[in-house]
Amino acid sequence: MRNALLIYFVLVNVLLFILMGIDKKKARQNAWRIPERNLLLLGLFGGGLGGLSGMHHFRHKTKHPRFKLVYVLGTLLSGLASCFFL
C-alpha cells in the first residue's frame, strides 16, 4: 500500500502541474479551458504541491485566492496521509 500511495501522489502532482501549463497556454490562445473545478479537485485530492508549483512556474491562477487555499490544504492533507500510511 505504501508504494501505491506514493505513486498516486507523484502522478496526481505531475498531472496537475502539466494541466496548469496546458490551461495557461489555452488561456493565452482564447481556446477551450480546463474547468476550474477539475483543477481544484485534483489539488484537493493529493495534487496540492503540483498545483502550487504550476501556479508559480506558469504564473497561472495566482490572482485566485481559492486556488492557493485549496492547493495548500491539499498539500497538508497529503502530508498527513503520508505520515500515517508511508
PDB file of N, CA, C and O in Angstrom:
ATOM      1  N   MET A   1       0.817  -1.187   0.000  1.00  0.00           N
ATOM      2  CA  MET A   1       0.000   0.000   0.000  1.00  0.00           C
ATOM      3  C   MET A   1       0.868   1.261   0.000  1.00  0.00           C
ATOM      4  O   MET A   1       0.500   2.282  -0.582  1.00  0.00           O
ATOM      5  N   ARG A   2       2.025   1.172   0.664  1.00  0.00           N
ATOM      6  CA  ARG A   2       2.921   2.332   0.695  1.00  0.00           C
ATOM      7  C   ARG A   2       3.319   2.775  -0.698  1.00  0.00           C
ATOM      8  O   ARG A   2       3.260   3.958  -1.034  1.00  0.00           O
ATOM      9  N   ASN A   3       3.726   1.804  -1.504  1.00  0.00           N
ATOM     10  CA  ASN A   3       4.170   2.147  -2.857  1.00  0.00           C
ATOM     11  C   ASN A   3       3.036   2.703  -3.708  1.00  0.00           C
ATOM     12  O   ASN A   3       3.234   3.638  -4.484  1.00  0.00           O
ATOM     13  N   ALA A   4       1.851   2.125  -3.560  1.00  0.00           N
ATOM     14  CA  ALA A   4       0.708   2.595  -4.347  1.00  0.00           C
ATOM     15  C   ALA A   4       0.361   4.037  -3.986  1.00  0.00           C
ATOM     16  O   ALA A   4       0.071   4.844  -4.868  1.00  0.00           O
ATOM     17  N   LEU A   5       0.391   4.364  -2.699  1.00  0.00           N
ATOM     18  CA  LEU A   5       0.082   5.726  -2.275  1.00  0.00           C
ATOM     19  C   LEU A   5       1.142   6.711  -2.760  1.00  0.00           C
ATOM     20  O   LEU A   5       0.819   7.815  -3.199  1.00  0.00           O
ATOM     21  N   LEU A   6       2.383   6.314  -2.681  1.00  0.00           N
ATOM     22  CA  LEU A   6       3.473   7.160  -3.154  1.00  0.00           C
ATOM     23  C   LEU A   6       3.354   7.412  -4.661  1.00  0.00           C
ATOM     24  O   LEU A   6       3.510   8.544  -5.120  1.00  0.00           O
ATOM     25  N   ILE A   7       3.082   6.368  -5.412  1.00  0.00           N
ATOM     26  CA  ILE A   7       2.911   6.501  -6.861  1.00  0.00           C
ATOM     27  C   ILE A   7       1.721   7.411  -7.172  1.00  0.00           C
ATOM     28  O   ILE A   7       1.785   8.249  -8.071  1.00  0.00           O
ATOM     29  N   TYR A   8       0.634   7.233  -6.414  1.00  0.00           N
ATOM     30  CA  TYR A   8      -0.551   8.079  -6.610  1.00  0.00           C
ATOM     31  C   TYR A   8      -0.203   9.553  -6.414  1.00  0.00           C
ATOM     32  O   TYR A   8      -0.537  10.389  -7.254  1.00  0.00           O
ATOM     33  N   PHE A   9       0.467   9.871  -5.304  1.00  0.00           N
ATOM     34  CA  PHE A   9       0.811  11.269  -5.024  1.00  0.00           C
ATOM     35  C   PHE A   9       1.722  11.853  -6.096  1.00  0.00           C
ATOM     36  O   PHE A   9       1.542  13.000  -6.505  1.00  0.00           O
ATOM     37  N   VAL A  10       2.684  11.085  -6.548  1.00  0.00           N
ATOM     38  CA  VAL A  10       3.588  11.576  -7.596  1.00  0.00           C
ATOM     39  C   VAL A  10       2.803  11.833  -8.881  1.00  0.00           C
ATOM     40  O   VAL A  10       2.952  12.886  -9.501  1.00  0.00           O
ATOM     41  N   LEU A  11       1.971  10.878  -9.278  1.00  0.00           N
ATOM     42  CA  LEU A  11       1.230  11.016 -10.534  1.00  0.00           C
ATOM     43  C   LEU A  11       0.234  12.171 -10.501  1.00  0.00           C
ATOM     44  O   LEU A  11       0.139  12.926 -11.469  1.00  0.00           O
ATOM     45  N   VAL A  12      -0.505  12.320  -9.412  1.00  0.00           N
ATOM     46  CA  VAL A  12      -1.510  13.388  -9.358  1.00  0.00           C
ATOM     47  C   VAL A  12      -0.836  14.760  -9.321  1.00  0.00           C
ATOM     48  O   VAL A  12      -1.370  15.717  -9.881  1.00  0.00           O
ATOM     49  N   ASN A  13       0.320  14.873  -8.676  1.00  0.00           N
ATOM     50  CA  ASN A  13       1.030  16.149  -8.654  1.00  0.00           C
ATOM     51  C   ASN A  13       1.617  16.486 -10.018  1.00  0.00           C
ATOM     52  O   ASN A  13       1.545  17.637 -10.451  1.00  0.00           O
ATOM     53  N   VAL A  14       2.188  15.518 -10.691  1.00  0.00           N
ATOM     54  CA  VAL A  14       2.728  15.748 -12.033  1.00  0.00           C
ATOM     55  C   VAL A  14       1.591  16.095 -12.993  1.00  0.00           C
ATOM     56  O   VAL A  14       1.723  17.002 -13.815  1.00  0.00           O
ATOM     57  N   LEU A  15       0.475  15.373 -12.887  1.00  0.00           N
ATOM     58  CA  LEU A  15      -0.670  15.641 -13.750  1.00  0.00           C
ATOM     59  C   LEU A  15      -1.189  17.062 -13.556  1.00  0.00           C
ATOM     60  O   LEU A  15      -1.441  17.764 -14.536  1.00  0.00           O
ATOM     61  N   LEU A  16      -1.351  17.494 -12.312  1.00  0.00           N
ATOM     62  CA  LEU A  16      -1.864  18.839 -12.072  1.00  0.00           C
ATOM     63  C   LEU A  16      -0.881  19.901 -12.550  1.00  0.00           C
ATOM     64  O   LEU A  16      -1.297  20.925 -13.092  1.00  0.00           O
ATOM     65  N   PHE A  17       0.399  19.675 -12.361  1.00  0.00           N
ATOM     66  CA  PHE A  17       1.403  20.618 -12.861  1.00  0.00           C
ATOM     67  C   PHE A  17       1.275  20.769 -14.376  1.00  0.00           C
ATOM     68  O   PHE A  17       1.276  21.887 -14.892  1.00  0.00           O
ATOM     69  N   ILE A  18       1.167  19.659 -15.080  1.00  0.00           N
ATOM     70  CA  ILE A  18       1.041  19.683 -16.539  1.00  0.00           C
ATOM     71  C   ILE A  18      -0.261  20.365 -16.958  1.00  0.00           C
ATOM     72  O   ILE A  18      -0.273  21.164 -17.894  1.00  0.00           O
ATOM     73  N   LEU A  19      -1.355  20.051 -16.266  1.00  0.00           N
ATOM     74  CA  LEU A  19      -2.638  20.661 -16.604  1.00  0.00           C
ATOM     75  C   LEU A  19      -2.627  22.170 -16.377  1.00  0.00           C
ATOM     76  O   LEU A  19      -3.273  22.909 -17.120  1.00  0.00           O
ATOM     77  N   MET A  20      -1.910  22.632 -15.369  1.00  0.00           N
ATOM     78  CA  MET A  20      -1.797  24.076 -15.149  1.00  0.00           C
ATOM     79  C   MET A  20      -1.099  24.733 -16.341  1.00  0.00           C
ATOM     80  O   MET A  20      -1.496  25.814 -16.777  1.00  0.00           O
ATOM     81  N   GLY A  21      -0.064  24.079 -16.863  1.00  0.00           N
ATOM     82  CA  GLY A  21       0.630  24.606 -18.035  1.00  0.00           C
ATOM     83  C   GLY A  21      -0.252  24.607 -19.274  1.00  0.00           C
ATOM     84  O   GLY A  21      -0.253  25.570 -20.042  1.00  0.00           O
ATOM     85  N   ILE A  22      -1.002  23.528 -19.469  1.00  0.00           N
ATOM     86  CA  ILE A  22      -1.911  23.442 -20.613  1.00  0.00           C
ATOM     87  C   ILE A  22      -2.987  24.509 -20.516  1.00  0.00           C
ATOM     88  O   ILE A  22      -3.300  25.174 -21.504  1.00  0.00           O
ATOM     89  N   ASP A  23      -3.556  24.675 -19.324  1.00  0.00           N
ATOM     90  CA  ASP A  23      -4.617  25.658 -19.148  1.00  0.00           C
ATOM     91  C   ASP A  23      -4.102  27.077 -19.381  1.00  0.00           C
ATOM     92  O   ASP A  23      -4.807  27.905 -19.958  1.00  0.00           O
ATOM     93  N   LYS A  24      -2.899  27.356 -18.944  1.00  0.00           N
ATOM     94  CA  LYS A  24      -2.304  28.683 -19.180  1.00  0.00           C
ATOM     95  C   LYS A  24      -2.124  28.932 -20.680  1.00  0.00           C
ATOM     96  O   LYS A  24      -2.427  30.015 -21.181  1.00  0.00           O
ATOM     97  N   LYS A  25      -1.628  27.919 -21.382  1.00  0.00           N
ATOM     98  CA  LYS A  25      -1.436  28.051 -22.828  1.00  0.00           C
ATOM     99  C   LYS A  25      -2.774  28.285 -23.527  1.00  0.00           C
ATOM    100  O   LYS A  25      -2.876  29.131 -24.416  1.00  0.00           O
ATOM    101  N   LYS A  26      -3.786  27.540 -23.126  1.00  0.00           N
ATOM    102  CA  LYS A  26      -5.112  27.696 -23.732  1.00  0.00           C
ATOM    103  C   LYS A  26      -5.705  29.062 -23.401  1.00  0.00           C
ATOM    104  O   LYS A  26      -6.412  29.647 -24.221  1.00  0.00           O
ATOM    105  N   ALA A  27      -5.422  29.571 -22.206  1.00  0.00           N
ATOM    106  CA  ALA A  27      -5.926  30.901 -21.832  1.00  0.00           C
ATOM    107  C   ALA A  27      -5.326  31.974 -22.740  1.00  0.00           C
ATOM    108  O   ALA A  27      -6.019  32.909 -23.142  1.00  0.00           O
ATOM    109  N   ARG A  28      -4.067  31.843 -23.055  1.00  0.00           N
ATOM    110  CA  ARG A  28      -3.418  32.814 -23.941  1.00  0.00           C
ATOM    111  C   ARG A  28      -3.979  32.756 -25.356  1.00  0.00           C
ATOM    112  O   ARG A  28      -3.996  33.761 -26.066  1.00  0.00           O
ATOM    113  N   GLN A  29      -4.440  31.567 -25.763  1.00  0.00           N
ATOM    114  CA  GLN A  29      -4.963  31.380 -27.115  1.00  0.00           C
ATOM    115  C   GLN A  29      -6.476  31.598 -27.199  1.00  0.00           C
ATOM    116  O   GLN A  29      -7.069  31.442 -28.267  1.00  0.00           O
ATOM    117  N   ASN A  30      -7.090  31.954 -26.088  1.00  0.00           N
ATOM    118  CA  ASN A  30      -8.549  32.075 -26.012  1.00  0.00           C
ATOM    119  C   ASN A  30      -9.239  30.814 -26.506  1.00  0.00           C
ATOM    120  O   ASN A  30     -10.243  30.883 -27.214  1.00  0.00           O
ATOM    121  N   ALA A  31      -8.703  29.676 -26.133  1.00  0.00           N
ATOM    122  CA  ALA A  31      -9.244  28.381 -26.543  1.00  0.00           C
ATOM    123  C   ALA A  31     -10.014  27.750 -25.385  1.00  0.00           C
ATOM    124  O   ALA A  31     -10.116  28.323 -24.300  1.00  0.00           O
ATOM    125  N   TRP A  32     -10.553  26.558 -25.642  1.00  0.00           N
ATOM    126  CA  TRP A  32     -11.261  25.805 -24.608  1.00  0.00           C
ATOM    127  C   TRP A  32     -10.344  25.616 -23.411  1.00  0.00           C
ATOM    128  O   TRP A  32      -9.161  25.314 -23.572  1.00  0.00           O
ATOM    129  N   ARG A  33     -10.884  25.792 -22.215  1.00  0.00           N
ATOM    130  CA  ARG A  33     -10.098  25.736 -20.981  1.00  0.00           C
ATOM    131  C   ARG A  33     -10.462  24.506 -20.164  1.00  0.00           C
ATOM    132  O   ARG A  33     -11.538  23.930 -20.321  1.00  0.00           O
ATOM    133  N   ILE A  34      -9.551  24.121 -19.298  1.00  0.00           N
ATOM    134  CA  ILE A  34      -9.808  23.056 -18.332  1.00  0.00           C
ATOM    135  C   ILE A  34     -10.694  23.659 -17.243  1.00  0.00           C
ATOM    136  O   ILE A  34     -10.367  24.718 -16.706  1.00  0.00           O
ATOM    137  N   PRO A  35     -11.804  23.012 -16.908  1.00  0.00           N
ATOM    138  CA  PRO A  35     -12.688  23.572 -15.885  1.00  0.00           C
ATOM    139  C   PRO A  35     -11.960  23.766 -14.547  1.00  0.00           C
ATOM    140  O   PRO A  35     -11.199  22.904 -14.107  1.00  0.00           O
ATOM    141  N   GLU A  36     -12.212  24.913 -13.916  1.00  0.00           N
ATOM    142  CA  GLU A  36     -11.572  25.220 -12.633  1.00  0.00           C
ATOM    143  C   GLU A  36     -11.877  24.141 -11.601  1.00  0.00           C
ATOM    144  O   GLU A  36     -11.031  23.802 -10.773  1.00  0.00           O
ATOM    145  N   ARG A  37     -13.077  23.612 -11.660  1.00  0.00           N
ATOM    146  CA  ARG A  37     -13.478  22.561 -10.710  1.00  0.00           C
ATOM    147  C   ARG A  37     -12.519  21.375 -10.774  1.00  0.00           C
ATOM    148  O   ARG A  37     -12.147  20.823  -9.739  1.00  0.00           O
ATOM    149  N   ASN A  38     -12.122  20.985 -11.966  1.00  0.00           N
ATOM    150  CA  ASN A  38     -11.204  19.852 -12.121  1.00  0.00           C
ATOM    151  C   ASN A  38      -9.832  20.153 -11.519  1.00  0.00           C
ATOM    152  O   ASN A  38      -9.232  19.309 -10.854  1.00  0.00           O
ATOM    153  N   LEU A  39      -9.352  21.365 -11.763  1.00  0.00           N
ATOM    154  CA  LEU A  39      -8.056  21.755 -11.210  1.00  0.00           C
ATOM    155  C   LEU A  39      -8.102  21.778  -9.681  1.00  0.00           C
ATOM    156  O   LEU A  39      -7.162  21.345  -9.015  1.00  0.00           O
ATOM    157  N   LEU A  40      -9.197  22.285  -9.141  1.00  0.00           N
ATOM    158  CA  LEU A  40      -9.336  22.358  -7.691  1.00  0.00           C
ATOM    159  C   LEU A  40      -9.459  20.967  -7.063  1.00  0.00           C
ATOM    160  O   LEU A  40      -8.852  20.698  -6.026  1.00  0.00           O
ATOM    161  N   LEU A  41     -10.237  20.089  -7.685  1.00  0.00           N
ATOM    162  CA  LEU A  41     -10.402  18.741  -7.138  1.00  0.00           C
ATOM    163  C   LEU A  41      -9.087  17.956  -7.152  1.00  0.00           C
ATOM    164  O   LEU A  41      -8.773  17.250  -6.194  1.00  0.00           O
ATOM    165  N   LEU A  42      -8.331  18.081  -8.226  1.00  0.00           N
ATOM    166  CA  LEU A  42      -7.031  17.411  -8.265  1.00  0.00           C
ATOM    167  C   LEU A  42      -6.110  17.937  -7.167  1.00  0.00           C
ATOM    168  O   LEU A  42      -5.366  17.173  -6.552  1.00  0.00           O
ATOM    169  N   GLY A  43      -6.163  19.230  -6.929  1.00  0.00           N
ATOM    170  CA  GLY A  43      -5.350  19.821  -5.872  1.00  0.00           C
ATOM    171  C   GLY A  43      -5.767  19.348  -4.503  1.00  0.00           C
ATOM    172  O   GLY A  43      -4.921  19.115  -3.639  1.00  0.00           O
ATOM    173  N   LEU A  44      -7.052  19.204  -4.293  1.00  0.00           N
ATOM    174  CA  LEU A  44      -7.559  18.775  -3.000  1.00  0.00           C
ATOM    175  C   LEU A  44      -7.267  17.304  -2.732  1.00  0.00           C
ATOM    176  O   LEU A  44      -7.011  16.919  -1.591  1.00  0.00           O
ATOM    177  N   PHE A  45      -7.303  16.487  -3.769  1.00  0.00           N
ATOM    178  CA  PHE A  45      -7.095  15.058  -3.612  1.00  0.00           C
ATOM    179  C   PHE A  45      -5.655  14.635  -3.873  1.00  0.00           C
ATOM    180  O   PHE A  45      -5.404  13.634  -4.544  1.00  0.00           O
ATOM    181  N   GLY A  46      -4.725  15.398  -3.341  1.00  0.00           N
ATOM    182  CA  GLY A  46      -3.339  14.974  -3.342  1.00  0.00           C
ATOM    183  C   GLY A  46      -2.403  15.729  -4.253  1.00  0.00           C
ATOM    184  O   GLY A  46      -1.192  15.512  -4.200  1.00  0.00           O
ATOM    185  N   GLY A  47      -2.923  16.607  -5.088  1.00  0.00           N
ATOM    186  CA  GLY A  47      -2.063  17.295  -6.041  1.00  0.00           C
ATOM    187  C   GLY A  47      -1.715  18.720  -5.667  1.00  0.00           C
ATOM    188  O   GLY A  47      -1.331  19.511  -6.528  1.00  0.00           O
ATOM    189  N   GLY A  48      -1.842  19.055  -4.409  1.00  0.00           N
ATOM    190  CA  GLY A  48      -1.614  20.429  -3.975  1.00  0.00           C
ATOM    191  C   GLY A  48      -0.236  20.965  -4.300  1.00  0.00           C
ATOM    192  O   GLY A  48      -0.097  22.110  -4.728  1.00  0.00           O
ATOM    193  N   LEU A  49       0.767  20.159  -4.103  1.00  0.00           N
ATOM    194  CA  LEU A  49       2.136  20.605  -4.371  1.00  0.00           C
ATOM    195  C   LEU A  49       2.348  20.853  -5.865  1.00  0.00           C
ATOM    196  O   LEU A  49       3.008  21.819  -6.249  1.00  0.00           O
ATOM    197  N   GLY A  50       1.792  19.987  -6.699  1.00  0.00           N
ATOM    198  CA  GLY A  50       1.870  20.195  -8.143  1.00  0.00           C
ATOM    199  C   GLY A  50       1.115  21.438  -8.573  1.00  0.00           C
ATOM    200  O   GLY A  50       1.544  22.149  -9.482  1.00  0.00           O
ATOM    201  N   GLY A  51      -0.016  21.702  -7.916  1.00  0.00           N
ATOM    202  CA  GLY A  51      -0.790  22.904  -8.216  1.00  0.00           C
ATOM    203  C   GLY A  51      -0.053  24.173  -7.825  1.00  0.00           C
ATOM    204  O   GLY A  51      -0.012  25.138  -8.587  1.00  0.00           O
ATOM    205  N   LEU A  52       0.529  24.165  -6.630  1.00  0.00           N
ATOM    206  CA  LEU A  52       1.299  25.331  -6.192  1.00  0.00           C
ATOM    207  C   LEU A  52       2.513  25.558  -7.085  1.00  0.00           C
ATOM    208  O   LEU A  52       2.844  26.695  -7.422  1.00  0.00           O
ATOM    209  N   SER A  53       3.168  24.477  -7.461  1.00  0.00           N
ATOM    210  CA  SER A  53       4.323  24.589  -8.362  1.00  0.00           C
ATOM    211  C   SER A  53       3.897  25.123  -9.722  1.00  0.00           C
ATOM    212  O   SER A  53       4.586  25.956 -10.312  1.00  0.00           O
ATOM    213  N   GLY A  54       2.752  24.639 -10.222  1.00  0.00           N
ATOM    214  CA  GLY A  54       2.233  25.116 -11.502  1.00  0.00           C
ATOM    215  C   GLY A  54       1.846  26.577 -11.452  1.00  0.00           C
ATOM    216  O   GLY A  54       2.083  27.322 -12.404  1.00  0.00           O
ATOM    217  N   MET A  55       1.246  26.994 -10.335  1.00  0.00           N
ATOM    218  CA  MET A  55       0.893  28.406 -10.179  1.00  0.00           C
ATOM    219  C   MET A  55       2.140  29.278 -10.265  1.00  0.00           C
ATOM    220  O   MET A  55       2.147  30.311 -10.934  1.00  0.00           O
ATOM    221  N   HIS A  56       3.174  28.852  -9.589  1.00  0.00           N
ATOM    222  CA  HIS A  56       4.411  29.635  -9.557  1.00  0.00           C
ATOM    223  C   HIS A  56       5.134  29.603 -10.907  1.00  0.00           C
ATOM    224  O   HIS A  56       5.527  30.641 -11.439  1.00  0.00           O
ATOM    225  N   HIS A  57       5.301  28.399 -11.446  1.00  0.00           N
ATOM    226  CA  HIS A  57       6.084  28.235 -12.676  1.00  0.00           C
ATOM    227  C   HIS A  57       5.418  28.905 -13.882  1.00  0.00           C
ATOM    228  O   HIS A  57       6.075  29.602 -14.655  1.00  0.00           O
ATOM    229  N   PHE A  58       4.110  28.685 -14.031  1.00  0.00           N
ATOM    230  CA  PHE A  58       3.396  29.218 -15.199  1.00  0.00           C
ATOM    231  C   PHE A  58       2.747  30.565 -14.933  1.00  0.00           C
ATOM    232  O   PHE A  58       2.161  31.156 -15.841  1.00  0.00           O
ATOM    233  N   ARG A  59       2.839  31.062 -13.707  1.00  0.00           N
ATOM    234  CA  ARG A  59       2.168  32.296 -13.300  1.00  0.00           C
ATOM    235  C   ARG A  59       0.695  32.240 -13.697  1.00  0.00           C
ATOM    236  O   ARG A  59       0.173  33.113 -14.390  1.00  0.00           O
ATOM    237  N   HIS A  60       0.056  31.180 -13.229  1.00  0.00           N
ATOM    238  CA  HIS A  60      -1.322  30.896 -13.618  1.00  0.00           C
ATOM    239  C   HIS A  60      -2.202  30.751 -12.379  1.00  0.00           C
ATOM    240  O   HIS A  60      -1.832  30.066 -11.425  1.00  0.00           O
ATOM    241  N   LYS A  61      -3.344  31.386 -12.396  1.00  0.00           N
ATOM    242  CA  LYS A  61      -4.327  31.360 -11.308  1.00  0.00           C
ATOM    243  C   LYS A  61      -3.785  31.989 -10.030  1.00  0.00           C
ATOM    244  O   LYS A  61      -4.256  31.663  -8.941  1.00  0.00           O
ATOM    245  N   THR A  62      -2.822  32.868 -10.139  1.00  0.00           N
ATOM    246  CA  THR A  62      -2.208  33.472  -8.957  1.00  0.00           C
ATOM    247  C   THR A  62      -3.094  34.541  -8.326  1.00  0.00           C
ATOM    248  O   THR A  62      -2.890  34.902  -7.167  1.00  0.00           O
ATOM    249  N   LYS A  63      -4.062  35.046  -9.061  1.00  0.00           N
ATOM    250  CA  LYS A  63      -4.951  36.072  -8.516  1.00  0.00           C
ATOM    251  C   LYS A  63      -6.237  35.475  -7.943  1.00  0.00           C
ATOM    252  O   LYS A  63      -7.154  36.206  -7.566  1.00  0.00           O
ATOM    253  N   HIS A  64      -6.297  34.164  -7.883  1.00  0.00           N
ATOM    254  CA  HIS A  64      -7.465  33.470  -7.350  1.00  0.00           C
ATOM    255  C   HIS A  64      -7.109  32.863  -5.992  1.00  0.00           C
ATOM    256  O   HIS A  64      -6.475  31.809  -5.938  1.00  0.00           O
ATOM    257  N   PRO A  65      -7.508  33.510  -4.900  1.00  0.00           N
ATOM    258  CA  PRO A  65      -7.130  33.013  -3.570  1.00  0.00           C
ATOM    259  C   PRO A  65      -7.627  31.600  -3.286  1.00  0.00           C
ATOM    260  O   PRO A  65      -6.991  30.862  -2.533  1.00  0.00           O
ATOM    261  N   ARG A  66      -8.751  31.214  -3.877  1.00  0.00           N
ATOM    262  CA  ARG A  66      -9.257  29.870  -3.578  1.00  0.00           C
ATOM    263  C   ARG A  66      -8.335  28.787  -4.124  1.00  0.00           C
ATOM    264  O   ARG A  66      -8.257  27.702  -3.548  1.00  0.00           O
ATOM    265  N   PHE A  67      -7.645  29.054  -5.206  1.00  0.00           N
ATOM    266  CA  PHE A  67      -6.703  28.067  -5.725  1.00  0.00           C
ATOM    267  C   PHE A  67      -5.558  27.863  -4.740  1.00  0.00           C
ATOM    268  O   PHE A  67      -5.185  26.731  -4.430  1.00  0.00           O
ATOM    269  N   LYS A  68      -5.014  28.957  -4.259  1.00  0.00           N
ATOM    270  CA  LYS A  68      -3.916  28.856  -3.299  1.00  0.00           C
ATOM    271  C   LYS A  68      -4.387  28.142  -2.031  1.00  0.00           C
ATOM    272  O   LYS A  68      -3.684  27.281  -1.502  1.00  0.00           O
ATOM    273  N   LEU A  69      -5.570  28.500  -1.551  1.00  0.00           N
ATOM    274  CA  LEU A  69      -6.116  27.884  -0.341  1.00  0.00           C
ATOM    275  C   LEU A  69      -6.324  26.383  -0.522  1.00  0.00           C
ATOM    276  O   LEU A  69      -5.922  25.593   0.333  1.00  0.00           O
ATOM    277  N   VAL A  70      -6.946  25.990  -1.621  1.00  0.00           N
ATOM    278  CA  VAL A  70      -7.213  24.571  -1.869  1.00  0.00           C
ATOM    279  C   VAL A  70      -5.913  23.809  -2.081  1.00  0.00           C
ATOM    280  O   VAL A  70      -5.782  22.682  -1.604  1.00  0.00           O
ATOM    281  N   TYR A  71      -4.957  24.390  -2.779  1.00  0.00           N
ATOM    282  CA  TYR A  71      -3.695  23.694  -3.022  1.00  0.00           C
ATOM    283  C   TYR A  71      -2.885  23.543  -1.740  1.00  0.00           C
ATOM    284  O   TYR A  71      -2.247  22.510  -1.533  1.00  0.00           O
ATOM    285  N   VAL A  72      -2.899  24.548  -0.883  1.00  0.00           N
ATOM    286  CA  VAL A  72      -2.212  24.425   0.413  1.00  0.00           C
ATOM    287  C   VAL A  72      -2.905  23.366   1.260  1.00  0.00           C
ATOM    288  O   VAL A  72      -2.242  22.543   1.892  1.00  0.00           O
ATOM    289  N   LEU A  73      -4.239  23.384   1.275  1.00  0.00           N
ATOM    290  CA  LEU A  73      -4.986  22.376   2.025  1.00  0.00           C
ATOM    291  C   LEU A  73      -4.700  20.976   1.480  1.00  0.00           C
ATOM    292  O   LEU A  73      -4.504  20.037   2.252  1.00  0.00           O
ATOM    293  N   GLY A  74      -4.678  20.836   0.176  1.00  0.00           N
ATOM    294  CA  GLY A  74      -4.367  19.539  -0.433  1.00  0.00           C
ATOM    295  C   GLY A  74      -2.970  19.063  -0.089  1.00  0.00           C
ATOM    296  O   GLY A  74      -2.751  17.871   0.124  1.00  0.00           O
ATOM    297  N   THR A  75      -2.026  19.987  -0.034  1.00  0.00           N
ATOM    298  CA  THR A  75      -0.659  19.634   0.340  1.00  0.00           C
ATOM    299  C   THR A  75      -0.615  19.165   1.794  1.00  0.00           C
ATOM    300  O   THR A  75       0.050  18.179   2.110  1.00  0.00           O
ATOM    301  N   LEU A  76      -1.317  19.864   2.667  1.00  0.00           N
ATOM    302  CA  LEU A  76      -1.355  19.464   4.073  1.00  0.00           C
ATOM    303  C   LEU A  76      -2.024  18.099   4.255  1.00  0.00           C
ATOM    304  O   LEU A  76      -1.547  17.268   5.028  1.00  0.00           O
ATOM    305  N   LEU A  77      -3.116  17.875   3.549  1.00  0.00           N
ATOM    306  CA  LEU A  77      -3.806  16.594   3.641  1.00  0.00           C
ATOM    307  C   LEU A  77      -2.949  15.442   3.122  1.00  0.00           C
ATOM    308  O   LEU A  77      -2.928  14.365   3.717  1.00  0.00           O
ATOM    309  N   SER A  78      -2.248  15.666   2.023  1.00  0.00           N
ATOM    310  CA  SER A  78      -1.381  14.608   1.502  1.00  0.00           C
ATOM    311  C   SER A  78      -0.202  14.373   2.441  1.00  0.00           C
ATOM    312  O   SER A  78       0.275  13.245   2.571  1.00  0.00           O
ATOM    313  N   GLY A  79       0.267  15.430   3.094  1.00  0.00           N
ATOM    314  CA  GLY A  79       1.322  15.263   4.095  1.00  0.00           C
ATOM    315  C   GLY A  79       0.844  14.445   5.278  1.00  0.00           C
ATOM    316  O   GLY A  79       1.570  13.581   5.769  1.00  0.00           O
ATOM    317  N   LEU A  80      -0.375  14.708   5.743  1.00  0.00           N
ATOM    318  CA  LEU A  80      -0.942  13.913   6.831  1.00  0.00           C
ATOM    319  C   LEU A  80      -1.117  12.457   6.426  1.00  0.00           C
ATOM    320  O   LEU A  80      -0.798  11.546   7.190  1.00  0.00           O
ATOM    321  N   ALA A  81      -1.621  12.250   5.230  1.00  0.00           N
ATOM    322  CA  ALA A  81      -1.797  10.867   4.739  1.00  0.00           C
ATOM    323  C   ALA A  81      -0.454  10.165   4.657  1.00  0.00           C
ATOM    324  O   ALA A  81      -0.352   8.978   4.969  1.00  0.00           O
ATOM    325  N   SER A  82       0.571  10.883   4.243  1.00  0.00           N
ATOM    326  CA  SER A  82       1.918  10.298   4.160  1.00  0.00           C
ATOM    327  C   SER A  82       2.426   9.891   5.532  1.00  0.00           C
ATOM    328  O   SER A  82       3.065   8.849   5.680  1.00  0.00           O
ATOM    329  N   CYS A  83       2.143  10.713   6.539  1.00  0.00           N
ATOM    330  CA  CYS A  83       2.581  10.392   7.895  1.00  0.00           C
ATOM    331  C   CYS A  83       1.949   9.104   8.414  1.00  0.00           C
ATOM    332  O   CYS A  83       2.594   8.327   9.119  1.00  0.00           O
ATOM    333  N   PHE A  84       0.702   8.887   8.065  1.00  0.00           N
ATOM    334  CA  PHE A  84       0.003   7.717   8.576  1.00  0.00           C
ATOM    335  C   PHE A  84       0.224   6.465   7.742  1.00  0.00           C
ATOM    336  O   PHE A  84       0.204   5.358   8.280  1.00  0.00           O
ATOM    337  N   PHE A  85       0.434   6.616   6.443  1.00  0.00           N
ATOM    338  CA  PHE A  85       0.473   5.442   5.563  1.00  0.00           C
ATOM    339  C   PHE A  85       1.825   5.149   4.929  1.00  0.00           C
ATOM    340  O   PHE A  85       2.010   4.064   4.377  1.00  0.00           O
ATOM    341  N   LEU A  86       2.767   6.066   4.988  1.00  0.00           N
ATOM    342  CA  LEU A  86       4.071   5.801   4.367  1.00  0.00           C
ATOM    343  C   LEU A  86       5.118   5.485   5.382  1.00  0.00           C
ATOM    344  O   LEU A  86       6.270   5.238   5.025  1.00  0.00           O
TER     345      LEU A  86
END
